[in-house]
């Protein structure tokens, strides 16, 4: 489940029913496809600068369980993503 704030109200986006996960829930060395980015314009712009968008296939290289950024691989390039941004990315496992 992902919570998102819009104009001071929380919107609950249920992901379990569709088989989607957040990027934070993906174990190390798994390939996934991005199906949605729940964040706003800033998050999408930041990800677009790294060539990451809806439909991108990425591999989680490192996902420490409690702290620190996620290390992902996109088109052969390693990218570190903060946990806040990673929580806004919905993926499906391949």
N, C-alpha and C positions, 0 to 999 in steps of 0.2 A: 504494500500500500504506500502511496506517495501523497504527501500533503503539500499543497501549494497555496500561497496567499495571493488573493486578488482583491484589491481595494479594501483591505482590512478584514476580509472574510476568508476562512479556510475552505478550500475545495479539496475533497478527497477523491483521488483517482485510484480506482481499484485495478491492480495489475494482475492479481493471482488468477482471476477468471479467464483471462486471455492468454495466460502462459508467459507473460512478460515479467521481467525482473528489472531492478535498477542495476546499474553498473557496479554498485557496491556489493551486490549479492553474488557476483560472478566469481568463481574460484580462479586461482592462478592457472595460466596456460590453457585457457578456454577461448575459442573463437566465438564471437557474437556479432549479430547484425543490429544496428541501431534502428529502432522502429519509431521512436518519438523523443523529442527533447522538451521536457516540461517547463524549462526555464524561459525567461523573457529574452528580449532582444540582445541584452548584454552577454548572456551565456551562449546564445546561438552565434553571436559574432566572434566571441573568443574561440569557440570550437571551429568555426569556419576558417579562422586564420591558420589552423593546423590541418585543414582539409577534412575535418570530421563533420558529418551531417547525417541526416536521415538516409538510410540505405547503406551507409558505410559499414564495411566488415572490419572489425578490429580484434586484436588479441590482447588479453589481460596478461601482462608479463609479471606484475607483482601487485598483490593486494594484501597488505598487512591487515590483520583482523581488527586492530583497535585504533591505530593512529597512523598518520602519515599519508602522503599522496598515493594515488594509484599510478602505476607505470603501465602504459598501454603501447601497443605497436599499431601504427596505421600506415599502410603502404611503405613498410620498411623503415619508418621513422619512429623513434621512441619519444613518447610524450608523457609528461607527468601531469596528472589532473588532481586538483584538490577534491576532498571528499564531498564538499558542498555541491560542486559542479557534477561530480559523478552520480550523486543521488538524484539528479534531475534528468539523467539519461536512461530511457527505457530500452531494453534490449531483448532479443530472443536468441537462445543458444542455437548454434549450427551443428 
